[in-house]
Amino acid sequence: MSAALALHARGIDATILEAESADRDRSGSRAIYVHGSTLRTLERVHPGLGTDLVDEGLVWPTRRTLFRGAEVFSRTYDSPGGSGDIPHFTSVPQVVTEDYMHDALAEAGIDIHWDAEVTTVESSPDGVRVETADGREWRGEFLIGADGGGSTVRKEIGANFEGDQSENAFLIADIEEIEDEQRELERVFHYDAPAADGRNVLLVPFTGGWRLDIQCIEGDDPEELSSEERMREFIRDIMGERYEDNLQWVSSYYFLQVMADTFIDDDRRVLLAGEAAHLLAPFGARGMNSGIADADEAASAIAAAIDAKTDAVVRDEVELYAARREKAAEFNLNAAGQALEYLQGEDPVTVLQKEAAASLADQFETAGEWLDDAPYGPHGTPPIVSTGNY
């Protein structure tokens, strides 16, 4: 959807081929953290979209971290900051983001063809031919493969995923807000939370509820821990008895850290974007945000290639897209990987660093801030990318 809107903003006709049905299940909050640079991108490609998400979402003003039940860091900001009407981020369920994008697509006159799973991709120096499961054939000058981790487009152009999987499983749950509850809007990270039997816990508010992430430890059975009965116990112990009946959705999974060995085809007519190109551990909220950055840059490359029309420039623009977004993906994989290793690793040095920082947090705020920052990976931007954080 981001790619189609970005192409439309550049005056290029786009059509979306969607494998699933219009009434598909979209349960779960999924990607809730929309970064300011992503909001600005969406506002640029469809004026009003970014600010609509800001109005719909919320900005939690406080970040807080506890180590084995004792607070080691807390900071509250007077304002969300950001540029103009766009704050540094907004916290909103992905399904809400998608609803607003559907409205934007309708306003732009962009069609989504449902139940149109791509089965075959054939590219040539002149364009792309696509076949879908409904028996239809499609032709275009370019194709953006944004069809997720199991991408058919990626397989059809001969690209391969390479990388690793997390050692630990993770539980993720949505808890509905209680209307008369005066719970503080704060992101809270617990190291070795006593209320979760020593597991790491992350609690984040979003519009309408709370995201609860629990990191499994050695010997855990993710299927048993993600049962409704067990999750209700976690919610009661971590959030209080009033919330234990408010479980809306729960899932368990391992995180993949993988990247395609190429983001483009040999003919420079197919560009991979988002999870078709890379899968990241969620620390630092790099998944959806980096995918939207991919989509926007893919649209820029295609627009420049169409405008130039010569084969040499087409290749140059598409290859530049690949160089920039592959570099960004490497950066994001490394950043998310550092956070993942920090959280799940049993390296004695890292364990001692955490314990030392926790013991010094009362005297030195920087020690507590390090504990607060580390689970999300390093800050900064990919060195080749001129805009955005991903």
Buried (B, 14 or more C-beta within 10 A) or exposed (E): BBBBBBBBBBEBEBEBBBBEEEEEEEEBBBBBBBBBBBBBBBBBBBEBBBBBBBEBBBBBBBBBBBBBEEEBBBBEEEEBEBEEEBBBBBBBBBEBBBBBBBBBBEEBEBEBEBBBBBBEBBBEEEBBBBBBBEEEEBEBBBBBBBBBBEBBBBBBBEBEBEBEEBBBBBBBBBBBBBEEEEBEBBBBBBBBBBBBEEBBBBBBBBBBBBBBBBBBBEEBEBEEBBEEEBBBBBBBBBBEEEBBEBBBBBBBEEBBBBBBEBBBBEBBBBBBBBBBBBBBBBBBBBBBBBBBBBBBBBBBBBBBBBEEEEEEBBBBBBBBBBEBBBBBBBBBBBBBBBBBBBBBEEEEEBEEBBEEBBEBBEEEBEBBBBBBBBBBBEEEBBEBBEEBBB
